[in-house]
Amino acid sequence: MQTHLKKRVEIVVEYPALKRLLDRLDRAQVTGYTVIPALAGRGHDGAWSSEGLAGDAGRMVMVICITDPARLDPVLDEVYAVVARQIGIVAVSDVQVIRSEHF
């Protein structure tokens, strides 16, 4: 079966920044994304967990999207506009997809 090279972008941000991030992905014409709760982890400042948090402050989410390599720079420009002022991690990797027209 034929596969097609795309770029997978994973963004971890605080929940209060999620709407701004999704608006920016829409602006960059990302055709789809998935939001996943991030429950715990370890970073530059040590371990963290959302366990016991009463509000949304401090909660983290991961947004995953796949885009065409030609669209990557505009997508990253929009993502950076959000994470530059927030806690956030952005990772980009190569991925192979079966249905190229979806991305």
C-alpha angles and dihedrals in degrees: 000000000000119000131194129219115243136158123252114209119196118190125185114195140154112274095245089063094051098094092049090049094049090047089053092049089051089050089053088053095243103173097212145355141177126224118210127182113245106215103181143345149146126257144157091303095044135258123347136183136186090213112125097011112143099197140027095267108104094018114125132208134188120221116198124192136164122215141172113269090240089060097046099096095052089047092051091047090057093044092049090054087066104036095045088075099032141053102275147144125205124193127180125195140166117258135178119225132188100213105049094177091068091068 
